[in-house]
Amino acid sequence: MECSQALIARAAAGDAVATAELIAAVWPDAYRLAWSILKDRSAAEDAAQEGCARAWCAMTQLRRPERFPVWFYRIVVNESRRLLRARPREPVAELVAYSESGALAQRLDVRAAIDSLDSQLRLAVLLRYYFELNSSEIARVVGASPVTVRWRLMLAHRRLRSLLEEYASSSPSPTHNDERYGDESVATS
């Protein structure tokens, strides 16, 4: 989130133009965060929009403008969780990804591994590595202690390592035709 402290301070002081600029600047992060929780484009748009609206209405109540990102992410996470609780439960489909590109397959494996984590572990990983929050900031966003956040990150790292090792050992090596070398099938790894 690239917002100047001056813009945040002006918005917190009640400047409607600054608030509009700030909300426009944070919209992409709000959507990405909501989508990472909800995994549904329409629901993520709804959660992000509602999060932005709630932030707009409560902006003058922000006591510490330097903590705006954490405050804002918490609003979006809470709204996303509310929508998640409201929708009917569906079975999780297993993601099987195969690609001619080893790098793409590896990226899909990492994404699939993150998606397969428990929601609390997944949220901790996303806030840490995608939104670059530290454990204290994540704790404020999710309503847990920093120790609990660090524990969740440690569990997530262990689970991800295990899942990625499983993916690596079970997926075939991608191949392609490479006429330059006269081989019909050359491993790309």
C-alpha positions in Angstrom: 0.0 0.0 0.0 1.7 3.2 -1.2 0.0 6.0 0.6 1.8 9.0 2.1 1.5 9.7 5.8 0.4 13.3 4.8 -2.5 11.9 2.8 -3.6 9.6 5.6 -3.3 12.4 8.1 -5.4 14.7 5.9 -8.0 12.0 5.5 -8.1 11.3 9.2 -8.6 15.0 9.8 -11.8 14.9 7.8 -10.6 16.1 4.3 -13.1 14.4 1.9 -10.8 14.8 -1.1 -7.9 13.2 0.7 -10.2 10.4 1.9 -11.4 9.7 -1.7 -7.7 9.6 -2.9 -6.8 7.3 -0.1 -9.7 4.9 -0.8 -8.8 4.9 -4.5 -5.2 4.1 -3.6 -6.1 1.2 -1.3 -8.8 -0.4 -3.4 -6.4 -2.9 -5.2 -5.0 -4.1 -1.9 -8.5 -4.4 -0.4 -9.7 -6.5 -3.4 -6.6 -8.8 -3.3 -7.0 -9.4 0.4 -10.7 -10.1 0.2 -10.1 -12.4 -2.8 -7.4 -14.3 -0.9 -10.0 -15.1 1.8 -13.1 -15.6 -0.3 -11.8 -17.0 -3.6 -14.7 -15.5 -5.4 -14.5 -12.4 -7.6 -17.9 -11.0 -6.9 -17.8 -11.7 -3.2 -14.3 -10.1 -3.0 -15.5 -7.0 -4.8 -18.4 -6.8 -2.3 -16.1 -7.2 0.7 -13.5 -4.8 -0.6 -16.2 -2.2 -1.4 -17.9 -2.6 2.0 -14.4 -2.4 3.7 -13.6 0.8 1.8 -17.1 2.3 2.7 -16.6 1.4 6.3 -13.1 2.9 6.3 -14.5 6.1 4.6 -17.2 6.4 7.3 -14.8 5.8 10.2 -11.8 7.7 8.9 -12.2 10.6 11.3 -12.1 8.1 14.2 -8.6 6.9 13.2 -6.5 8.0 16.2 -3.1 6.9 14.9 -2.7 7.7 11.1 0.6 5.8 11.0 -1.4 2.6 11.7 -3.8 3.1 8.8 -2.7 0.0 6.8 -3.3 -2.4 9.7 -6.6 -0.7 10.7 -7.8 -0.8 7.1 -6.7 -4.5 6.5 -8.6 -5.4 9.7 -11.8 -3.8 8.3 -11.4 -5.7 5.0 -10.6 -9.0 6.8 -13.6 -8.7 9.1 -15.9 -7.9 6.2 -14.5 -10.9 4.2 -15.0 -13.2 7.2 -18.6 -11.9 7.6 -19.3 -12.8 4.0 -17.6 -16.1 4.3 -19.7 -17.1 7.3 -22.9 -16.0 5.4 -22.4 -18.2 2.4 -23.2 -21.9 2.2 -20.4 -24.4 2.6 -19.1 -26.0 -0.5 -16.7 -28.9 -0.9 -13.2 -27.8 -1.8 -12.2 -28.9 -5.3 -8.7 -30.3 -5.6 -6.4 -28.3 -7.9 -4.4 -30.3 -10.3 -2.1 -28.2 -12.4 0.2 -29.3 -15.2 2.0 -27.0 -17.5 4.6 -27.1 -20.2 6.5 -24.5 -18.2 8.2 -25.8 -15.1 8.3 -22.3 -13.6 4.6 -21.9 -14.1 3.9 -25.4 -12.7 6.0 -24.6 -9.6 4.2 -21.3 -9.1 0.9 -23.1 -9.4 2.1 -25.7 -6.9 3.0 -22.9 -4.4 -0.4 -21.2 -5.0 -2.2 -24.5 -4.6 -0.3 -25.3 -1.4 -1.1 -21.9 0.1 -4.8 -22.3 -0.9 -4.9 -25.7 0.8 -3.9 -24.2 4.2 -6.3 -23.8 7.0 -7.9 -20.3 6.7 -6.0 -18.9 9.7 -2.7 -20.2 8.4 -3.4 -18.9 4.9 -4.3 -15.5 6.2 -1.2 -15.2 8.2 1.0 -16.2 5.2 -0.8 -13.8 2.9 -0.6 -10.8 5.3 3.1 -11.6 6.0 4.4 -12.2 2.5 2.0 -10.5 0.1 1.1 -7.5 2.3 4.5 -7.4 4.1 3.1 -6.9 7.6 5.1 -7.9 10.6 3.8 -10.3 13.3 2.6 -7.4 15.5 0.7 -5.8 12.7 -0.8 -9.2 11.6 -1.9 -9.8 15.2 -3.8 -6.5 15.2 -5.5 -7.4 11.8 -6.6 -10.8 12.8 -7.3 -10.2 16.5 -4.6 -12.5 17.9 -1.4 -12.2 19.9 1.9 -11.7 18.0 3.0 -15.1 19.5 0.0 -16.8 18.0 0.7 -15.2 14.7 4.3 -16.4 14.8 3.1 -19.9 15.7 0.7 -19.9 12.8 3.5 -18.8 10.4 5.7 -21.6 11.7 2.9 -24.2 11.2 2.2 -22.8 7.8 5.9 -23.0 6.8 6.0 -26.6 7.9 2.8 -27.5 6.1 3.9 -25.7 2.9 7.3 -27.4 2.9 5.6 -30.8 3.3 3.0 -30.0 0.5 5.6 -28.7 -1.9 7.8 -31.8 -1.3 4.7 -34.0 -2.1 4.0 -32.0 -5.3 7.6 -32.2 -6.4 7.8 -35.9 -5.8 4.5 -36.7 -7.5 4.5 -34.5 -10.5 6.1 -35.6 -13.8 8.9 -33.6 -15.3 7.5 -31.3 -18.0 8.9 -32.0 -21.5 8.9 -30.3 -24.8 10.2 -30.9 -28.3 13.6 -29.3 -29.0 14.6 -29.7 -32.6 17.9 -27.8 -32.0 19.3 -30.8 -30.2 17.6 -33.5 -32.2 15.7 -34.7 -29.1 12.0 -35.5 -29.3 11.6 -34.9 -25.6 14.0 -32.9 -23.5 13.4 -32.3 -19.8 13.0 -28.6 -19.0 14.0 -28.8 -15.4 
